[in-house]
């Protein structure tokens, strides 16, 4: 694993104290079946240095503002979260960027906040949950938001949420349901023509796109029967998404992702702190040991620089921690690589 920070992590989360307090007041102690993790800028930077991450584009995970029933309260919280994220970016030049939170499912209010965050606060893009209170991306009534984002050539980071239905006992939503949630949103964005009507929006699908890279032909055949469109056209639409590697750079998933996605459309992601540090090390190790050097450099940084030109215009930060910290991090990286090798299944 690289020891010089260079990665760009497009899937890293923040949990500001005031946001945690609001969730607790609403009786929410977890996201997707995983307890809300501790977060601070200092702990984020420590993890980034361990994984060799120069810059993290942070976002707020599920439930976003969707736990609030009052639209005005949701809009106010989105503004507060985006102001916080802008301050975090300003306080740590080069180390953080952010995808703005929007108060979906209110598309009009989301368009207004997207314009403010992108035009005034310098957000790198926006975060949209795959479904918001049961309303999926790609359904009717969202064109005001899509127009605003398309006019700005915005990046949209699509993150899963709990499925709109009863969870299954014994299956935490983050383990399986999240993958289906992302896939549903991607399917509807393609089926209902959003990706074609608004071609300047760049969509990033979290967690390697859920099931998208692994069942695109099946979905294309279904869409051909439903819409009459050519399966080749719909496959091209699915390949137009960007994908991050969060929890997905395993020997089983990574080769399929790289073979399906368009060149330049795979980005590094960690999902920290919801994915704990050992998980981040495990999957970063899988990426580092599973691809050729040129592909690794592209996934780690070059693809993100092409998507976010400001990153290419600014040299990657190179923090220099004390020698004792460097030695400890080196030992942690070596242990993570060894663990990754030990837990791979056999070939028999």
C-alpha positions, 0 to 999 in steps of 0.5 A: 500500500502506498505510504505517500498520500495520493488517493482521492476518497469520494466516499467518506462521511461526516457525523457532525456533533449537532447532527448526531444530537438531532438524530438522537433526539429523533430516536435514531442511533444507527444508519443502515443497521450500523451504530452511528460512529464517532467522527472528528476531523482529527480522526478522519485525517488519521485514517486518511494518512493510514490509507494514503488518502490525500483528499476526501470528498465527504458527505452525510450518509443516510438518513440525511435530512429525511428523518424530518417531516417538516420541509422547512426544518429539513431545508434548514438542516441541509443548509447547516450541514453544508455550511459546516462542510464548507467550513471543514474544507476551508479549515483543512485546505487540500484535505477535504472537499464535500458533496452537499446535502439536499432536503429531498424528497422536496425537489424544488427546495433541493434545487435551491440548496444545490444552487447555493451550495455549488455557486456560493459555498464551493461544493464539489457536487451533491449527495442524493439518497437512492430513496427519500421517504420511499420516493426513488431518484428517477421518478416523476416530479424531480425535473427542477432539481435535474435541470439545476444540476445539469446546468452546472454540470454537477456531480451527484453522489448516489448513496443508499438508504434503508429500503422502503419496507420492513427489514428482514430479521438477521440481515442488517440493511447495510449488508445487502439492502443498500446494494439493492437500493442503489440498483433501484435508483440507477435502474429508474434513472436509466428507465425514465430517461434522466441520464439522457435528458440531463447528460451533463450530470455525472452520477457516482454510484456508491459501493460499486453500483450495488448490483449494476455491474453484475446484472446489467444485461439482465436489466437491459433485457427487462428494459427493452421489453418495458420501453422498447429501447435497444438493450445496447442503448440501455447498457451504454446508459448503465456504463455511463455511471461512475462507481466507487470502490467502497467495500467492493475491491475484493477479488470477486467484485473488482474484476467485474467492476473494472471490466464493465465500467467505462475507462476512467469511471472507477474511483476510490472510496472507503465509506469511513467511518461507517466502515471501520478502519480495519474494513477500510484497510482490508479493501484498500489492500485488495485494490493495491494488490489486485490491479496493475499499477496504471489502473491503480493510479487511475482509480486512486487519483487520476480518474478523480482529477479528471472528474474534479479538475481542481484536484489536478490544479493543486498538488496533493498534500503531503503531510509528514507525521512523526517517525513513530506514527509512520512506523506504526502505520507501516506495521498496520498496512503490512498486517492488513495486506497479510490479512487480506491474503489469508482470508481469500477463498481457495480455488478448489 
